[in-house]
Amino acid sequence: MKYNELNLAKDRKKNRIGRGISAGQGKTAGRGTKGQKSRTGSSRKPGFEGGQNPLYSRIPKLRGFKAFWDKPVTLTTEKLNNFTGLVDNYVLYEARVIKSPDVNVRVVVRGELKTKVNVKLQGASQGAIETITKAGGSFDKTERPKATKAE
């Protein structure tokens, strides 16, 4: 006999359960006697363990809120004294001030700025912009460089 030669009854009648003794599935209708599962409309919610504290309640939870945005790396005006000319993400990365060139960098005021620098970064405080321009430099807000795929 082959699989394609099988005679399958496509329109098989469904059993009408709970319709008397002669029907074959009468009285308790195959549900057994008494109990939670024998009642109509009974459905237990997922994870229900019969009144026992369910697994998802027993296990410890991770507390707190984890923010999914990258916090900017802060760069002080004091550290800008080590640079001359243009200061951007790639210059800071080569000088090992930041770990990756595709991070947000924000300049804040701390210490004095004595060198003239042209800063092209993602952000700066109002005081930092004033300090940079007072030293003869300029600040331009730029977008963060896109991450390059490592091949």
N, C-alpha and C positions, 0 to 999 in steps of 0.2 A: 504494500500500500504506500502511496506517495502522498505528500502533503497536499498537492493540488487536486488529488482525487477524493479527498475527504468530503463526506456529505454532512454539512453542518446545518443545523436548524437555525436559520437566521431570526425567525420570528418566534422565539421561545416565550411562552407565557410566563408572566411574573406570578409568584405565589401571592395569593390574597390572604395575608396572615391575619389571625384573630377573627375568623369567620366561622367558628364552630368546630366540633370534634372531627367531623368527616373530612374537613378541608386539609387536615394533616398538621396545621399550625394553629390550632384553636387554643382556647383558654388563655394561657400565658404567652402565646405567640412566640415561643422560642426565647423569651427574655428571662426565663428562670422564675423563681418565686420570690417576691418581695425585694426590697433593697433599692438603692438609689437609681441603679441603671434599669430597673424594671418599669419605672414610672414614665409616663408620657411627658414630653417637654423637658426631660432631664438632659442637661449638658453641662459638664464641668468646664470651667474656664481653663485655658492652658496653664500648666504649672500647678494646678490644684493637687494636693497630696492628702486628701481626706481629713482635713483639719490640722494636720501636722504643718509646722512652719515650712513653707515651700523653699526650694533650693535658692531661688533668686532673692529671697528675703534673708536666708541664712548667711550667704557669702558676704564678705566685706565689700564696701563700695569705695570708689575713688572719690575723695572729697575735693571740693573747690572747683573753680572755673578755669579752664585752660584757654587762653586767648590764642587764636590761630593766626594773628597778624604778627609780622616781624617788628620787633621794637627797634628803633633806629640806634645806631652806634653813635655815641656822643663824642665829639672831638672838641677839645678846648682851644681857645685862641692862643694859649701858651704853647701848645704843640705846633701851631702854625708857624712859629719862629724857626722851626727846623727846615722849612721849605722856602723856595724862591720861585717866582714865576707862577705858572698854572698849578693849581691843586684840584685834582678831581679823584674819582674812585680808583682809577688805575694807578695814579701816582701814590696814593695812600696804600694801595695793595702791594706795590713794589717796595715801599718803605716798611712793610710789615706792620702798619698801624691797624689795618683791618684784615680779617681772615680771608675775605672773598671780595672781588670787585663788584659783585651784584648785591650789595646790601645798602640799606638806607643809612646815610650819614648826616648827622645834624651838628652844627657848630654852636657852641655855647660860650659865654664869657667866663673866663677864669685866667687871671694873670694879664700881663701886658703884651700887646703885639707890636713888635718893632720893625718887622720886615714887610715889604710891599708884596702882597700875594693876590692873585686873581683866583677866587674860589668858585668852583662850579660843582656844587653839591645839592643834595635833595632838600636841605632845610637849614635854617639858622634862626637864632633868636634875634629880636630887634636890637638888643644891645650888642650882639656879635656883629651884625651888619654895620652898625655905627662904628665899632672898633676897627673893622677891616677898612672901611672907607676913610677913617681918620688917619690910618697908617699909609694911605695912598693906594690901596688896592680896590678891588671890586668884588661884588658877590652876584652870581647868577644862579637862579634856582633851575635845576635840571631834573629830568626823569632818571630813575634808577636804571643802570645798564641791564639789559636782558641777560639771563644766565645762559652761558654757552654749554652745549652738551659735550660731555667728556667722551671721546671715542677711543 
